Amino acid sequence: MKKTMAMLLVLGMTFSSLAGCGSGETGGQQNVSDSAAPETTATSGPTAEKPMILKFGNSSAPDKLGSVVMENSARM
C-alpha cells in the first residue's frame, strides 16, 4: 500500500511539473508590435546629460556584509 501511494505521488508530481511545458497558440512568445519597439541609435545609452541610475535596496542591518558591499559599490 505504501509503495502504491508513493508511486502515485511521484507520478502526480511529475505530471504537474510538466504541465507548464505544453504548447499554446503563441508558442511561448510574446506578440510585440513594431511601434512598441525601442529606438536604437548609435548614441543610445548613458551619457553625461542622461546618466544611468541604479537603485539598490535590502532589508538587512547597515553593519551586515551585504549592506556594506552595496554602500561601497554605490560610492564608486
N, C-alpha and C positions, 0 to 999 in steps of 0.2 A: 504494500500500500504506500509506503514512504517513497519507494523508487518511482512509482507511477505519478505520485503528486510532484516529486522533484522534476520528472521529465516534462510534465505538463507546464510547470512554472518556467522551465528553461525554454520550451517551445514558445510560450506566451511572450516571454521577454525578447526572444529572437525576432518574432514576427512584429512586435511593437517597435523594435529598434529599426526594422527595415521599412516600416510604414512611411517614413519620410523620404524614402528613396524612389517613390513612384513617379511616373512621368505624367505631366499635365499638359494642357494645351500650349502653355508658353515655354515649356521645357526648362523651367527654372531661370529664364532670362527675363529681365525687366524691359518693358517697352518704353523707350525714351524717344521723344520727338526731337527733331533736329533743332527746333527753336529753343529747347531747354539745354542744349549742349553749351558748355562754357567756351568763351572765346579764347583761343590760344594764339598768342603773338610772340615775337622774339623778345619782347620786353616784359612778358608776364612773370610774376614772381615778386619777391620782396625788393623794394627799392628804398632809397633814402626818404622819399616822400610817403611811401606806403610800406612800412616795415612789417615783418611777420611777427605776430604776437602769440606766444604760447602761454597757456594758463595751467597751473598745477593746483591740485588740491589733495589733501589727505586728512585722515581723522586721527592720526596718532599725535602723541605729545611732541612739543617742539624740541626736546632733547633726544628723541629717538633717531636712529640712523637714517631712516627714510626721509624724515623731515630735514635733517641736517644736509643730506645729499641734495635734496630739491632746492633748499635755500642757496647752497653753494653753486649749483648749476644755474640758478636764476641770476646770480651776480656776474656770471661770465660774459 
